Amino acid sequence: MNVVVLCSGGMDSVTALYWARREHRIAAAISFDYGAKHNHREIPFAAEHAARMGARHEVIALDFVARSFASDLLQRGGEIPEGHYEAENMKRTVVPFRNAIMLSIACGWAESAGAGGVVLAAHGGDHAIYPDCRDAFLRAMGEAMRLGTYARVELLRPFIAMNKGGIAAEGARLGVDFARTWSCYKGGAVHCGKCGTCVERREAFAQAGIADPTNYESQEPLPPKPTND
């Protein structure tokens, strides 16, 4: 099947791109520039990996998100919080309904390009904080995509039952160069090592038993996972 892959340039979506190359035919890798603090750091990696496999890469600007939405992830938002990625303060990085917006666009793009599927790298570790990554939402969104297109475009979620450690292991098997991916929400010269996405990245390599190739500004001990008391 021809598929469109949502590829931000992070380790999850780059792994999804390599998974899609193995399992399907890639019509395009699509990145969205929505005014996040780290877009300028991650999107070039998406372009790099697409070029490595000879796939088309498209960058779609969502200027209205940068102007109108409230999130500390955006350039106009507050400071990126630090701590465990499941901590309550990480909700400040949620961009409201982001996946629904991106999937709607990717679905229309896929049908226009003659592709039958859209690949999204959402995984189990996203569920605590991001409501538009959870299984119930994505099943509903997938049904809407299927019913709303003549091509009955499918939403493919190969990592939905995995944690990020599982994705790291899968990426290693697929030959992903994780040094050429970006996670840090702060978008600085190097990964900060302390924001939620850096913590999740560091945990993932440890869980997978894989050497972490990332240069972090801070290597202080990882914060504990929050309890649900």
C-alpha positions as CSV (number, residue, x, y, z in Angstrom):
1,M,0.0,0.0,0.0
2,N,1.1,3.6,-0.7
3,V,1.3,5.5,2.6
4,V,1.9,9.0,3.9
5,V,4.0,9.2,7.0
6,L,3.7,11.9,9.6
7,C,7.4,12.5,10.3
8,S,8.4,15.3,12.7
9,G,12.1,14.3,12.9
10,G,11.8,12.8,16.4
11,M,12.9,9.3,17.2
12,D,9.4,7.8,17.1
13,S,8.3,9.3,13.8
14,V,11.7,8.6,12.1
15,T,11.4,5.0,13.2
16,A,7.8,4.9,11.8
17,L,9.3,6.2,8.5
18,Y,11.7,3.2,8.4
19,W,8.9,0.9,9.4
20,A,6.8,2.2,6.6
21,R,9.6,1.6,4.1
22,R,9.8,-2.0,5.2
23,E,6.1,-2.7,5.2
24,H,4.6,-0.4,2.5
25,R,5.5,2.1,-0.2
26,I,6.1,5.7,1.0
27,A,4.2,8.3,-1.1
28,A,5.6,11.1,1.1
29,A,6.8,12.0,4.6
30,I,5.0,15.1,5.9
31,S,6.3,17.4,8.6
32,F,4.3,20.3,10.1
33,D,5.8,23.6,11.1
34,Y,3.3,24.9,13.6
35,G,5.5,27.3,15.6
36,A,6.9,24.9,18.2
37,K,10.1,25.9,19.9
38,H,11.8,22.9,18.5
39,N,10.4,22.7,14.9
40,H,13.6,24.2,13.5
41,R,15.7,21.5,15.1
42,E,13.6,18.5,14.2
43,I,12.3,19.1,10.7
44,P,15.7,19.0,9.1
45,F,16.2,15.5,10.4
46,A,12.8,14.4,8.9
47,A,14.1,15.8,5.6
48,E,17.4,14.0,6.0
49,H,15.9,10.6,6.6
50,A,13.4,11.0,3.8
51,A,16.2,11.9,1.4
52,R,18.2,8.9,2.6
53,M,15.5,6.6,1.3
54,G,14.5,8.6,-1.7
55,A,11.1,9.6,-0.4
56,R,9.3,12.8,-1.0
57,H,9.3,15.2,1.9
58,E,6.7,18.0,2.4
59,V,6.7,20.7,5.1
60,I,3.2,22.1,5.7
61,A,3.1,25.4,7.6
62,L,0.3,25.7,10.2
63,D,0.7,29.4,11.0
64,F,-2.7,29.7,12.6
65,V,-1.6,27.3,15.4
66,A,1.4,29.5,16.2
67,R,-0.8,32.6,16.3
68,S,-3.9,31.4,18.0
69,F,-3.3,28.3,20.2
70,A,-2.3,28.2,23.8
71,S,0.7,25.9,24.7
72,D,4.1,26.3,26.3
73,L,5.4,24.2,23.4
74,L,4.8,27.1,21.0
75,Q,7.2,30.0,20.5
76,R,4.7,32.4,22.0
77,G,4.2,30.2,25.1
78,G,5.9,30.1,28.4
79,E,9.0,28.1,29.5
80,I,9.1,24.4,28.7
81,P,8.6,22.5,32.0
82,E,11.2,20.0,33.3
83,G,10.6,16.7,35.0
84,H,9.1,13.3,34.2
85,Y,7.1,13.2,31.0
86,E,4.1,11.8,32.8
87,A,4.1,14.6,35.4
88,E,1.1,17.0,35.6
89,N,3.1,20.0,34.6
90,M,3.8,18.4,31.2
91,K,0.2,19.2,30.2
92,R,1.5,22.7,29.5
93,T,3.1,21.3,26.4
94,V,-0.1,20.0,24.9
95,V,-1.0,21.7,21.7
96,P,-4.9,21.5,21.6
97,F,-6.2,18.9,19.1
98,R,-2.8,18.9,17.3
99,N,-3.0,15.3,16.0
100,A,-6.6,15.7,14.8
101,I,-5.5,18.7,12.7
102,M,-2.4,17.1,11.3
103,L,-4.2,13.8,10.6
104,S,-7.0,15.6,8.8
105,I,-4.5,17.3,6.5
106,A,-2.5,14.2,6.0
107,C,-5.6,12.2,5.2
108,G,-6.6,14.7,2.5
109,W,-3.1,14.7,1.2
110,A,-3.0,10.9,1.0
111,E,-6.3,10.7,-0.9
112,S,-5.1,13.3,-3.3
113,A,-1.8,11.5,-3.9
114,G,-3.5,8.1,-4.3
115,A,-2.2,6.7,-1.0
116,G,-4.3,4.3,1.0
117,G,-2.9,4.9,4.5
118,V,-1.5,7.4,6.9
119,V,1.2,6.3,9.4
120,L,1.3,7.9,12.9
121,A,3.9,7.0,15.5
122,A,1.7,7.5,18.6
123,H,2.7,5.1,21.3
124,G,1.7,3.9,24.8
125,G,3.9,6.4,26.6
126,D,2.0,9.3,25.1
127,H,-1.3,8.4,26.8
128,A,-0.8,9.9,30.2
129,I,-0.6,13.5,29.0
130,Y,-1.8,13.7,25.4
131,P,-5.5,13.0,24.9
132,D,-5.2,13.0,21.1
133,C,-2.6,10.1,21.2
134,R,-4.9,7.8,23.2
135,D,-6.3,4.6,21.6
136,A,-10.0,5.6,21.9
137,F,-9.4,8.9,20.2
138,L,-7.2,7.5,17.4
139,R,-9.7,4.6,16.7
140,A,-12.4,7.3,16.3
141,M,-10.2,9.4,14.1
142,G,-9.2,6.4,12.0
143,E,-12.9,5.6,11.5
144,A,-13.6,9.3,10.5
145,M,-10.7,9.1,8.0
146,R,-12.0,5.9,6.5
147,L,-15.6,7.1,6.3
148,G,-14.7,10.6,5.0
149,T,-12.7,9.5,2.0
150,Y,-13.6,7.7,-1.2
151,A,-10.3,5.9,-0.9
152,R,-11.3,4.8,2.6
153,V,-7.9,5.9,3.9
154,E,-6.6,3.9,6.8
155,L,-4.9,5.2,9.9
156,L,-1.9,3.0,10.7
157,R,-0.5,3.0,14.2
158,P,2.3,0.5,14.4
159,F,3.6,1.5,17.8
160,I,0.3,2.1,19.7
161,A,0.9,-0.9,22.0
162,M,4.6,-0.1,22.6
163,N,6.4,2.2,25.0
164,K,9.3,4.4,23.8
165,G,11.8,1.8,24.8
166,G,10.1,-0.6,22.4
167,I,10.4,2.0,19.6
168,A,14.1,2.5,20.3
169,A,14.6,-1.3,20.0
170,E,12.6,-1.4,16.8
171,G,14.5,1.5,15.4
172,A,17.8,-0.2,16.1
173,R,16.6,-3.3,14.3
174,L,15.6,-1.1,11.3
175,G,18.9,0.7,11.2
176,V,17.8,4.1,12.4
177,D,20.6,6.5,13.2
178,F,19.1,8.0,16.4
179,A,21.9,10.6,16.6
180,R,20.2,12.2,13.6
181,T,16.8,12.7,15.4
182,W,15.6,15.4,17.8
183,S,13.4,15.2,20.9
184,C,14.1,18.2,23.2
185,Y,11.1,20.6,23.3
186,K,13.4,23.5,24.3
187,G,15.0,23.5,20.8
188,G,18.4,24.7,21.9
189,A,21.8,23.9,20.5
190,V,21.8,20.4,22.2
191,H,19.3,18.4,24.1
192,C,18.7,19.9,27.5
193,G,18.4,16.4,29.2
194,K,15.7,17.6,31.7
195,C,12.5,18.4,29.8
196,G,9.8,15.7,29.5
197,T,10.8,14.6,26.0
198,C,14.5,14.5,27.0
199,V,13.7,12.4,30.0
200,E,11.6,10.1,27.9
201,R,14.3,9.8,25.3
202,R,16.9,8.9,28.0
203,E,14.6,6.3,29.6
204,A,13.9,4.8,26.2
205,F,17.5,3.9,25.4
206,A,18.0,2.6,28.9
207,Q,14.9,0.4,28.6
208,A,16.0,-0.9,25.2
209,G,19.6,-1.6,26.4
210,I,20.9,0.6,23.6
211,A,23.7,3.1,23.8
212,D,22.3,6.7,23.8
213,P,24.1,8.7,21.1
214,T,22.6,12.0,22.2
215,N,24.6,14.9,23.5
216,Y,22.7,16.3,26.6
217,E,23.4,19.5,28.4
218,S,22.5,17.8,31.7
219,Q,23.1,14.2,32.7
220,E,21.6,14.5,36.2
221,P,19.7,11.5,37.5
222,L,16.3,10.9,35.9
223,P,13.3,12.0,37.9
224,P,11.0,9.3,39.3
225,K,7.7,8.4,37.6
226,P,4.8,10.2,39.3
227,T,2.4,8.1,41.4
228,N,-1.3,8.1,40.7
229,D,-2.3,8.7,44.3
